[in-house]
Amino acid sequence: MSSFTEEQIYRYSRHIILPEVGGKGQKKLLSSRVLLLGAGGLGSPAAMYLAAAGIGNLGIIDFDVVDMSNLQRQILHGVEDIGKPKAESARDTIKSLNPDVKVELYKERLSSENINRIFENYEIIVDGCDNFPTRYLVNDACIMMGKTNVHGSIFRFDGQVTVFKPKEGPCYRCLYPEPPPPGMVPSCQEAGVLGVLPGIIGTLQAVEVIKLILGIGKPLIGKLLLYNALDADFRQVKLRRDVNCPVCGDNPTIKELIDYEEFCGIARH
């Protein structure tokens, strides 16, 4: 992009006057490519703030449809979207917010078969998925493809955010070498979640994405940010790369994608 339109100068004026962003940084945002995994609780606020910030190319992968129970926290969607594919609803909301943003949809379930094809066109992956097989799949693919993974997760009143950047810090397997036994960790559907919580965690993910694109501040590489809503408490925990990690360690043993449902002990139906 060689220059801004008058409308863009006005739209992004609060960014452009920031010395840490400026016109050069805003152009970086407008030319960047970010993929959102899910248009749900975490994907909703992340998508809206990234779109508002002028991330020029947003990919959204989600194969689900909007349900009434989603509206308690998934702010991309409204009552009129019930029954509509979440990816389509997300695209429509983003377009109404910022027509500068090019949105690419992937209405499919992420798998070992399609992940390379989908990931290859993006610089940063925003992981808002809610199941362990997909988290391990995303982690391994990001390490193998050299993609930065901005990871977030939520449970009841607690959330966490970190950045997994290959060759600069640990990966998800360094933090969680093995998945929990099936059924040990209940889903949000089973345990509940405070509706505002994903708004906080997803917005923090958006902040990390913007910092990474602009090269400013201190991204959460090697750091896990923990938030408890009931105590209004933020804590940071240092993470260390495991030299024996089977994916990002000094002598990796996992060099290609595996069956992640089998790895997590989940029976196929």
C-alpha positions in Angstrom: 0.0 0.0 0.0 1.7 3.2 -1.2 -0.5 5.8 0.5 -3.6 6.2 2.7 -6.9 7.5 1.5 -8.3 10.5 3.3 -10.8 8.2 5.0 -8.0 5.9 6.2 -6.1 8.8 7.6 -9.2 9.8 9.6 -10.1 6.2 10.6 -6.6 5.3 11.9 -5.7 8.8 13.1 -5.4 7.7 16.8 -2.9 5.0 15.7 -1.0 7.3 13.3 -0.3 9.9 16.0 1.3 7.2 18.3 5.1 7.3 17.8 5.2 3.6 18.3 2.8 3.0 15.3 2.7 6.0 13.0 1.9 5.8 9.3 4.6 3.2 8.7 3.2 0.9 11.4 -0.4 1.3 10.2 0.8 0.2 6.7 2.3 -2.9 8.3 -1.1 -3.6 9.9 -2.9 -3.1 6.7 -0.6 -5.5 4.8 -0.5 -8.2 7.5 -2.1 -11.6 7.4 -3.7 -13.1 10.6 -5.7 -16.3 10.9 -8.3 -16.7 13.7 -9.0 -20.3 14.8 -12.7 -20.0 15.8 -15.3 -17.3 15.6 -16.5 -18.0 19.2 -15.8 -16.6 22.6 -12.1 -15.7 22.1 -12.3 -15.2 18.3 -15.1 -12.7 18.6 -13.3 -9.9 20.5 -10.0 -10.7 18.8 -11.6 -10.4 15.4 -13.4 -7.2 16.2 -10.4 -5.4 17.6 -8.0 -6.7 14.9 -10.4 -5.6 12.2 -10.9 -2.2 13.9 -7.1 -1.8 14.1 -6.8 -2.3 10.4 -5.4 -5.8 10.1 -5.7 -6.0 6.3 -6.2 -9.7 5.8 -8.1 -11.8 8.4 -8.7 -15.6 7.9 -11.4 -17.2 10.0 -11.7 -21.0 10.3 -15.0 -22.2 11.9 -17.3 -25.0 10.8 -20.0 -24.4 13.5 -23.3 -22.4 13.3 -24.6 -19.7 15.6 -26.7 -21.0 18.5 -28.7 -18.9 21.0 -26.4 -20.1 23.9 -23.4 -18.5 22.1 -24.8 -15.0 22.4 -23.9 -14.7 26.1 -20.2 -14.2 25.1 -19.7 -14.5 21.3 -20.1 -10.8 20.4 -19.5 -11.2 16.7 -23.1 -12.7 16.4 -26.6 -11.5 17.0 -30.1 -13.0 17.3 -30.6 -12.6 13.5 -27.5 -14.8 13.0 -28.9 -17.9 14.8 -28.6 -20.9 12.5 -26.1 -19.1 10.2 -22.5 -20.4 9.9 -20.3 -18.6 12.4 -17.7 -17.8 9.8 -20.3 -16.0 7.6 -21.7 -14.1 10.5 -18.2 -13.1 11.6 -17.4 -11.8 8.1 -20.6 -9.7 7.9 -19.8 -8.1 11.3 -16.2 -7.4 10.4 -17.2 -5.9 7.0 -19.7 -3.6 8.8 -17.0 -2.5 11.2 -14.1 -2.0 8.7 -14.5 -2.5 4.9 -10.7 -2.2 4.5 -10.3 -5.8 5.9 -10.3 -8.7 3.5 -11.9 -11.7 5.1 -11.2 -15.2 4.0 -13.4 -18.0 5.3 -12.6 -21.7 6.0 -15.9 -23.5 6.9 -14.1 -26.7 7.7 -12.8 -28.6 10.7 -9.1 -28.1 11.2 -7.2 -31.4 10.7 -3.7 -32.8 9.9 -4.9 -33.0 6.3 -5.8 -29.4 5.7 -3.8 -27.4 8.3 -0.7 -26.8 6.1 -2.9 -25.5 3.2 -4.7 -23.1 5.5 -1.8 -21.9 7.6 0.7 -21.3 4.7 -0.9 -17.9 3.8 -0.7 -16.4 7.3 2.0 -14.9 9.5 0.3 -15.2 12.9 -2.2 -17.8 14.1 -4.6 -16.7 16.9 -5.6 -19.9 18.7 -9.0 -19.7 20.3 -9.9 -23.3 20.0 -11.5 -25.2 22.9 -10.3 -28.8 22.7 -6.9 -30.5 23.3 -6.5 -32.4 20.0 -6.7 -29.1 18.0 -4.4 -27.3 20.4 -1.7 -30.0 20.0 -2.3 -30.0 16.2 -2.0 -26.2 16.0 1.2 -26.2 18.1 3.0 -28.9 16.1 2.0 -27.3 12.7 3.2 -23.9 13.9 6.5 -25.3 15.0 7.0 -27.2 11.7 5.9 -24.2 9.6 7.6 -21.5 11.6 4.3 -19.7 12.5 3.8 -17.6 15.6 0.9 -18.9 17.7 -0.9 -16.4 20.0 -2.6 -18.8 22.4 -5.5 -18.1 24.7 -7.8 -20.3 26.8 -10.6 -19.8 29.3 -12.4 -21.9 32.0 -15.1 -20.7 34.3 -13.6 -17.5 35.8 -10.0 -18.0 34.7 -8.1 -17.3 31.5 -4.6 -17.4 30.2 -2.6 -15.9 27.3 0.8 -16.6 25.9 2.8 -16.4 22.6 4.5 -19.5 21.2 7.1 -18.3 18.7 9.3 -21.0 17.1 13.1 -20.7 17.9 12.4 -17.8 20.4 10.6 -19.5 23.2 8.8 -22.6 24.4 5.9 -24.3 22.7 2.6 -25.6 24.0 4.1 -29.1 24.5 6.8 -27.5 26.7 4.0 -26.3 28.9 1.7 -29.3 28.6 3.8 -32.4 27.6 0.8 -34.7 27.8 -2.9 -34.1 27.4 -5.2 -34.6 30.4 -7.0 -37.9 30.6 -10.3 -37.8 28.5 -13.1 -36.3 30.6 -10.9 -34.9 33.3 -11.2 -31.3 32.1 -14.8 -30.3 31.5 -15.7 -28.1 28.5 -17.3 -24.7 28.9 -20.6 -26.3 28.0 -20.2 -28.6 30.9 -18.6 -26.3 33.5 -19.8 -22.8 32.4 -17.9 -19.6 31.7 -18.3 -16.0 32.7 -19.5 -14.3 29.6 -17.2 -11.3 29.9 -14.1 -13.4 30.5 -13.4 -14.4 26.8 -13.7 -10.7 26.0 -10.8 -9.9 28.2 -8.6 -12.8 27.1 -9.5 -12.4 23.4 -8.7 -8.7 23.5 -5.3 -9.5 25.2 -4.6 -11.9 22.3 -5.4 -9.0 19.8 -2.9 -6.8 21.7 -0.2 -9.4 21.4 -0.8 -9.8 17.6 -0.5 -6.0 17.1 2.7 -5.9 19.1 4.2 -8.7 17.1 3.3 -7.1 13.8 4.7 -3.7 14.8 7.7 -5.1 16.6 6.9 -3.0 19.7 6.8 -3.8 23.5 7.5 -7.1 25.1 5.3 -9.9 23.6 4.4 -12.8 25.9 7.1 -15.1 24.5 8.2 -17.4 27.3 5.6 -15.9 29.7 2.1 -17.1 30.6 -0.3 -14.4 31.7 -2.9 -15.7 34.1 -6.1 -13.8 34.9 -8.7 -14.6 37.6 -11.9 -12.6 37.2 -13.2 -13.2 40.7 -10.1 -11.8 42.4 -9.3 -9.2 39.6 -5.8 -10.8 39.7 -3.2 -10.8 36.9 -0.1 -13.0 37.3 2.8 -13.8 35.0 4.6 -17.1 35.0 7.9 -17.6 33.2 7.9 -20.5 30.8 11.1 -22.3 29.7 11.7 -24.2 26.5 12.1 -28.0 27.2 15.3 -29.1 25.4 13.8 -32.6 25.3 10.5 -31.4 23.8 9.5 -33.9 21.1 8.6 -31.1 18.7 10.7 -28.0 19.5 13.5 -29.6 21.5 17.1 -30.0 20.5 16.5 -33.5 19.0 12.8 -33.5 18.0 11.2 -36.9 17.5 7.9 -35.7 16.1 8.7 -34.4 12.6 5.3 -34.8 11.0 1.7 -34.3 12.0 0.1 -37.3 13.8 -3.4 -38.4 14.8 -4.2 -35.9 17.5 -7.5 -37.5 18.6 -5.7 -40.7 19.2 -2.9 -38.9 21.0 -5.4 -37.3 23.3 -7.2 -40.6 23.9 -10.4 -39.5 22.2 -12.4 -42.3 20.5 -13.6 -41.6 17.0 -17.3 -41.8 16.3 
